[in-house]
Amino acid sequence: MDDTSLPPALRVRPMALADCERVSEIRVRGWQYAYRGLMPQSFLDGLSVERDAERRRSRFRDRGDAVTELVAERGGTIVGWAAHGPYRDGEVRTADAELYALYVDAAHLGTGAGRALLAAVLEQCAGHPCLYLWVLRENARARRFYEIAGFAADGVEEPYEVDGVPVPEVRYVRELGVTSA
Protein backbone atom coordinates (compact mmCIF):
# COMPACT_ATOMS: atom_id res chain seq x y z
CA MET A 1 0.00 0.00 0.00
CA ASP A 2 1.24 3.47 -0.89
CA ASP A 3 1.56 5.56 2.33
CA THR A 4 1.17 8.79 0.34
CA SER A 5 -2.53 7.98 -0.10
CA LEU A 6 -3.10 8.08 3.69
CA PRO A 7 -3.85 11.35 5.45
CA PRO A 8 -1.06 12.61 7.72
CA ALA A 9 -1.30 11.37 11.31
CA LEU A 10 -3.18 13.46 13.83
CA ARG A 11 -1.16 14.69 16.78
CA VAL A 12 -2.51 16.32 19.96
CA ARG A 13 -0.06 18.54 21.78
CA PRO A 14 -0.02 21.43 24.27
CA MET A 15 -0.88 24.78 22.73
CA ALA A 16 1.98 27.26 22.30
CA LEU A 17 1.86 31.05 22.21
CA ALA A 18 2.63 30.91 18.47
CA ASP A 19 -0.64 28.95 17.98
CA CYS A 20 -2.90 31.77 19.21
CA GLU A 21 -3.75 33.20 15.77
CA ARG A 22 -4.75 29.81 14.32
CA VAL A 23 -6.66 28.84 17.47
CA SER A 24 -8.57 32.13 17.30
CA GLU A 25 -9.36 31.49 13.65
CA ILE A 26 -10.73 28.03 14.53
CA ARG A 27 -12.72 29.40 17.48
CA VAL A 28 -14.26 32.39 15.65
CA ARG A 29 -15.01 30.43 12.46
CA GLY A 30 -16.32 27.62 14.69
CA TRP A 31 -18.80 29.99 16.34
CA GLN A 32 -19.83 31.36 12.95
CA TYR A 33 -20.37 27.83 11.60
CA ALA A 34 -21.85 26.01 14.60
CA TYR A 35 -24.04 28.81 15.95
CA ARG A 36 -25.53 30.01 12.65
CA GLY A 37 -29.27 30.20 13.25
CA LEU A 38 -28.79 29.79 17.01
CA MET A 39 -27.41 33.30 17.68
CA PRO A 40 -28.06 36.62 15.99
CA GLN A 41 -26.18 36.68 12.68
CA SER A 42 -25.08 40.28 13.30
CA PHE A 43 -23.25 39.11 16.43
CA LEU A 44 -21.57 36.22 14.59
CA ASP A 45 -20.60 38.51 11.68
CA GLY A 46 -19.03 40.94 14.17
CA LEU A 47 -16.64 38.37 15.64
CA SER A 48 -13.02 39.14 14.81
CA VAL A 49 -10.16 36.68 14.57
CA GLU A 50 -7.71 39.53 15.18
CA ARG A 51 -9.42 40.75 18.39
CA ASP A 52 -9.81 37.18 19.64
CA ALA A 53 -6.13 36.43 18.94
CA GLU A 54 -5.04 39.57 20.77
CA ARG A 55 -7.08 38.59 23.86
CA ARG A 56 -5.92 34.98 23.57
CA ARG A 57 -2.22 35.96 23.48
CA SER A 58 -2.68 38.17 26.54
CA ARG A 59 -4.56 35.45 28.48
CA PHE A 60 -2.09 32.79 27.35
CA ARG A 61 0.81 34.73 28.87
CA ASP A 62 -1.08 35.35 32.14
CA ARG A 63 -3.11 32.16 32.53
CA GLY A 64 -1.02 30.33 35.12
CA ASP A 65 -1.41 26.59 35.50
CA ALA A 66 -5.19 26.42 35.99
CA VAL A 67 -6.10 26.17 32.30
CA THR A 68 -4.72 23.53 29.94
CA GLU A 69 -4.99 24.20 26.22
CA LEU A 70 -4.39 21.56 23.56
CA VAL A 71 -4.28 21.63 19.78
CA ALA A 72 -4.84 18.86 17.27
CA GLU A 73 -2.42 19.07 14.39
CA ARG A 74 -2.38 17.18 11.10
CA GLY A 75 0.47 17.58 8.64
CA GLY A 76 1.76 20.66 10.49
CA THR A 77 -1.64 22.42 10.39
CA ILE A 78 -3.67 23.00 13.54
CA VAL A 79 -7.16 21.62 12.91
CA GLY A 80 -8.68 21.77 16.41
CA TRP A 81 -8.36 23.22 19.90
CA ALA A 82 -9.58 22.36 23.38
CA ALA A 83 -9.25 23.99 26.80
CA HIS A 84 -9.98 22.50 30.21
CA GLY A 85 -9.36 23.17 33.87
CA PRO A 86 -11.09 23.23 37.24
CA TYR A 87 -14.90 23.18 37.26
CA ARG A 88 -16.26 26.68 37.84
CA ASP A 89 -19.26 26.70 40.16
CA GLY A 90 -19.64 30.46 40.31
CA GLU A 91 -16.45 31.68 41.97
CA VAL A 92 -15.83 28.33 43.66
CA ARG A 93 -13.46 25.77 42.14
CA THR A 94 -14.42 22.18 42.89
CA ALA A 95 -12.58 18.85 42.69
CA ASP A 96 -14.26 18.30 39.32
CA ALA A 97 -12.88 19.31 35.93
CA GLU A 98 -14.52 21.31 33.15
CA LEU A 99 -14.10 21.26 29.41
CA TYR A 100 -14.22 24.98 28.65
CA ALA A 101 -14.06 24.69 24.87
CA LEU A 102 -13.54 22.24 22.03
CA TYR A 103 -13.57 23.45 18.44
CA VAL A 104 -12.53 21.82 15.18
CA ASP A 105 -12.01 23.61 11.89
CA ALA A 106 -15.21 23.04 9.87
CA ALA A 107 -13.19 21.55 6.99
CA HIS A 108 -11.93 18.87 9.40
CA LEU A 109 -15.20 17.90 11.09
CA GLY A 110 -15.68 14.15 11.07
CA THR A 111 -11.96 13.40 10.70
CA GLY A 112 -11.35 12.35 14.31
CA ALA A 113 -9.78 15.60 15.48
CA GLY A 114 -12.57 16.32 17.97
CA ARG A 115 -12.52 12.75 19.29
CA ALA A 116 -8.72 12.90 19.67
CA LEU A 117 -8.87 16.19 21.56
CA LEU A 118 -11.64 14.90 23.83
CA ALA A 119 -9.70 11.68 24.49
CA ALA A 120 -6.65 13.74 25.51
CA VAL A 121 -8.79 15.91 27.81
CA LEU A 122 -10.35 12.81 29.40
CA GLU A 123 -6.90 11.33 29.96
CA GLN A 124 -5.60 14.54 31.54
CA CYS A 125 -8.69 14.87 33.76
CA ALA A 126 -8.63 11.24 34.93
CA GLY A 127 -7.82 12.24 38.54
CA HIS A 128 -11.09 14.18 38.91
CA PRO A 129 -14.48 12.71 39.89
CA CYS A 130 -16.37 14.27 36.96
CA LEU A 131 -15.83 16.27 33.79
CA TYR A 132 -18.47 18.92 33.11
CA LEU A 133 -19.12 21.04 30.04
CA TRP A 134 -21.73 23.52 28.82
CA VAL A 135 -23.32 23.38 25.39
CA LEU A 136 -26.01 25.50 23.74
CA ARG A 137 -29.34 23.76 24.23
CA GLU A 138 -30.15 23.99 20.51
CA ASN A 139 -26.73 22.81 19.30
CA ALA A 140 -27.84 19.29 18.31
CA ARG A 141 -24.56 18.39 16.59
CA ALA A 142 -22.42 19.16 19.65
CA ARG A 143 -24.88 17.47 22.00
CA ARG A 144 -24.82 14.31 19.90
CA PHE A 145 -20.98 14.38 19.84
CA TYR A 146 -20.80 14.56 23.63
CA GLU A 147 -23.53 11.98 24.17
CA ILE A 148 -21.69 9.49 21.93
CA ALA A 149 -18.60 10.17 24.08
CA GLY A 150 -20.45 9.16 27.24
CA PHE A 151 -21.62 12.55 28.52
CA ALA A 152 -25.21 13.14 29.63
CA ALA A 153 -27.22 16.29 30.29
CA ASP A 154 -27.76 16.49 34.04
CA GLY A 155 -30.81 18.77 33.97
CA VAL A 156 -28.99 21.99 34.86
CA GLU A 157 -29.55 24.93 32.50
CA GLU A 158 -27.87 28.29 32.46
CA PRO A 159 -29.49 31.33 30.89
CA TYR A 160 -27.26 32.90 28.27
CA GLU A 161 -28.08 35.86 26.10
CA VAL A 162 -26.48 37.24 22.95
CA ASP A 163 -27.59 40.67 21.74
CA GLY A 164 -30.87 40.33 23.64
CA VAL A 165 -31.62 36.84 22.27
CA PRO A 166 -31.81 33.97 24.77
CA VAL A 167 -29.51 31.06 23.87
CA PRO A 168 -29.60 28.87 26.99
CA GLU A 169 -26.89 26.38 27.75
CA VAL A 170 -27.29 22.91 29.23
CA ARG A 171 -24.72 21.23 31.42
CA TYR A 172 -23.33 17.83 30.51
CA VAL A 173 -21.35 15.56 32.80
CA ARG A 174 -19.31 12.41 32.51
CA GLU A 175 -18.21 10.57 35.61
CA LEU A 176 -14.54 9.70 35.49
CA GLY A 177 -14.67 6.93 38.04
CA VAL A 178 -12.69 8.60 40.83
CA THR A 179 -14.15 8.12 44.29
CA SER A 180 -13.29 10.09 47.40
CA ALA A 181 -11.43 8.29 50.14
C-alpha positions in Angstrom: 0.0 0.0 0.0 1.2 3.5 -0.9 1.6 5.6 2.3 1.2 8.8 0.3 -2.5 8.0 -0.1 -3.1 8.1 3.7 -3.9 11.4 5.4 -1.1 12.6 7.7 -1.3 11.4 11.3 -3.2 13.5 13.8 -1.2 14.7 16.8 -2.5 16.3 20.0 -0.1 18.5 21.8 0.0 21.4 24.3 -0.9 24.8 22.7 2.0 27.3 22.3 1.9 31.1 22.2 2.6 30.9 18.5 -0.6 29.0 18.0 -2.9 31.8 19.2 -3.7 33.2 15.8 -4.8 29.8 14.3 -6.7 28.8 17.5 -8.6 32.1 17.3 -9.4 31.5 13.7 -10.7 28.0 14.5 -12.7 29.4 17.5 -14.3 32.4 15.6 -15.0 30.4 12.5 -16.3 27.6 14.7 -18.8 30.0 16.3 -19.8 31.4 13.0 -20.4 27.8 11.6 -21.9 26.0 14.6 -24.0 28.8 15.9 -25.5 30.0 12.6 -29.3 30.2 13.3 -28.8 29.8 17.0 -27.4 33.3 17.7 -28.1 36.6 16.0 -26.2 36.7 12.7 -25.1 40.3 13.3 -23.2 39.1 16.4 -21.6 36.2 14.6 -20.6 38.5 11.7 -19.0 40.9 14.2 -16.6 38.4 15.6 -13.0 39.1 14.8 -10.2 36.7 14.6 -7.7 39.5 15.2 -9.4 40.7 18.4 -9.8 37.2 19.6 -6.1 36.4 18.9 -5.0 39.6 20.8 -7.1 38.6 23.9 -5.9 35.0 23.6 -2.2 36.0 23.5 -2.7 38.2 26.5 -4.6 35.4 28.5 -2.1 32.8 27.4 0.8 34.7 28.9 -1.1 35.4 32.1 -3.1 32.2 32.5 -1.0 30.3 35.1 -1.4 26.6 35.5 -5.2 26.4 36.0 -6.1 26.2 32.3 -4.7 23.5 29.9 -5.0 24.2 26.2 -4.4 21.6 23.6 -4.3 21.6 19.8 -4.8 18.9 17.3 -2.4 19.1 14.4 -2.4 17.2 11.1 0.5 17.6 8.6 1.8 20.7 10.5 -1.6 22.4 10.4 -3.7 23.0 13.5 -7.2 21.6 12.9 -8.7 21.8 16.4 -8.4 23.2 19.9 -9.6 22.4 23.4 -9.3 24.0 26.8 -10.0 22.5 30.2 -9.4 23.2 33.9 -11.1 23.2 37.2 -14.9 23.2 37.3 -16.3 26.7 37.8 -19.3 26.7 40.2 -19.6 30.5 40.3 -16.5 31.7 42.0 -15.8 28.3 43.7 -13.5 25.8 42.1 -14.4 22.2 42.9 -12.6 18.8 42.7 -14.3 18.3 39.3 -12.9 19.3 35.9 -14.5 21.3 33.2 -14.1 21.3 29.4 -14.2 25.0 28.6 -14.1 24.7 24.9 -13.5 22.2 22.0 -13.6 23.5 18.4 -12.5 21.8 15.2 -12.0 23.6 11.9 -15.2 23.0 9.9 -13.2 21.6 7.0 -11.9 18.9 9.4 -15.2 17.9 11.1 -15.7 14.1 11.1 -12.0 13.4 10.7 -11.4 12.3 14.3 -9.8 15.6 15.5 -12.6 16.3 18.0 -12.5 12.8 19.3 -8.7 12.9 19.7 -8.9 16.2 21.6 -11.6 14.9 23.8 -9.7 11.7 24.5 -6.6 13.7 25.5 -8.8 15.9 27.8 -10.4 12.8 29.4 -6.9 11.3 30.0 -5.6 14.5 31.5 -8.7 14.9 33.8 -8.6 11.2 34.9 -7.8 12.2 38.5 -11.1 14.2 38.9 -14.5 12.7 39.9 -16.4 14.3 37.0 -15.8 16.3 33.8 -18.5 18.9 33.1 -19.1 21.0 30.0 -21.7 23.5 28.8 -23.3 23.4 25.4 -26.0 25.5 23.7 -29.3 23.8 24.2 -30.2 24.0 20.5 -26.7 22.8 19.3 -27.8 19.3 18.3 -24.6 18.4 16.6 -22.4 19.2 19.7 -24.9 17.5 22.0 -24.8 14.3 19.9 -21.0 14.4 19.8 -20.8 14.6 23.6 -23.5 12.0 24.2 -21.7 9.5 21.9 -18.6 10.2 24.1 -20.4 9.2 27.2 -21.6 12.6 28.5 -25.2 13.1 29.6 -27.2 16.3 30.3 -27.8 16.5 34.0 -30.8 18.8 34.0 -29.0 22.0 34.9 -29.5 24.9 32.5 -27.9 28.3 32.5 -29.5 31.3 30.9 -27.3 32.9 28.3 -28.1 35.9 26.1 -26.5 37.2 23.0 -27.6 40.7 21.7 -30.9 40.3 23.6 -31.6 36.8 22.3 -31.8 34.0 24.8 -29.5 31.1 23.9 -29.6 28.9 27.0 -26.9 26.4 27.7 -27.3 22.9 29.2 -24.7 21.2 31.4 -23.3 17.8 30.5 -21.4 15.6 32.8 -19.3 12.4 32.5 -18.2 10.6 35.6 -14.5 9.7 35.5 -14.7 6.9 38.0 -12.7 8.6 40.8 -14.2 8.1 44.3 -13.3 10.1 47.4 -11.4 8.3 50.1 
